[in-house]
Amino acid sequence: MRLNLDCIRDLLLTIEETYDFQNIMRYSKSDNNFKRLKKYSHEEIIYHVNQCDLSGLLIGLSMPDSGDFFVLSDLSPKGHQFVANIRSDTIWKKVKSKAIDVGCASLPSIFEIFANIFK
């Protein structure tokens, strides 16, 4: 599956807006009641939450039952920093545009692009 940067942003913003250290996120294939995530398929959401976890943006991800649902605790400090950096629509558009210009759309390249644009 191809990485969808908007899905990652929407996923991380949803986690930040909805959950904290005391409240975990529960997402289910049969019950996606998250406004920002409704435009993505279940497969996209599961794939991107896994990519965010592998990139160190999440804490406590558990995906039992072959990915029909997941539970996660919160954003990691790196995840909070990333969300703070991409929260603004203007900044997000600038970072995405640069990623398209240079042909890089991986999470590590987005981290680097952001660092280089806003030194």
Steps between C-alpha positions, in 0.01 A plus 500: 500500500622849423554735791226764524639798686156653554381178664798511736432864586128434560578195710751685719274804541212269600714329762623833639154660511323203653736316730744556779704296742190393694275419202606249236384496138285213381440469127294223344436404140130471580479830692703787352344797676797733447401794279845558347546129422168427329643583156757218523447126463562272794805359321645851456450582866656175624794534260568860599466444874757223462733730304464767769586242765806378307613863468484554877198732501273285721502343845340168591356382170329162515339342192354165602253304288679542165454876484121521532561751778779669686557661835767757573600704800613835361741683277866467590700818568619477137136463391394809697788697349408386149133595548597839640713556190231400246185628672482818292338444159738755346810325630361158410438610140853638478656176631286283268582720202872469570466122538328481161766726342787280617310173453521386863195400698633273776463601862877541553518723192206709628681543834809617310309730265332667794835546674655650186213733415469647848860526618 
